[in-house]
Amino acid sequence: MFISSAYAQSGGPAPAGGEIMQIGFLVVLFALFYFLAIRPQRKRQKEHTEMISALKKGDEVAMSSGMLGKVTALDENYLTLGVSGGLELKFQRLHVNAILPKGTLKSVGTE
């Protein structure tokens, strides 16, 4: 009784340029994501691929499992790693984490 009927008001036209702002925001968000996530990951992946392709017999390496050893043989996808006592283990090349400086194995006492 005391409340009169409420009617919806016409909203009027939408503000101009709203669609352009949304598209611009998405473009800026994608560019930010590209420069913070995608580009650095591709750079690390390229450096790792170059390191693996540069492996040669006699290199001292650290594997992703933490194992250290000297490369005794290489083929297309695998490498044979010589660890202490003449023990040789076979690993996939992509699991090489780092190429160590010469003499590292002697300094840590594994040779």
Secondary structure, 3 states (H helix, E strand, C coil): CCCCCCCCCCCCCCCCCHHHHHHHHHHHHHHHHHHHHHHHHHHHHHHHHHHHHCCCCCCEEEECCCCEEEEEEECCCEEEEECHHHCEEEEEHHHEEEEECCCHHHHHCCC
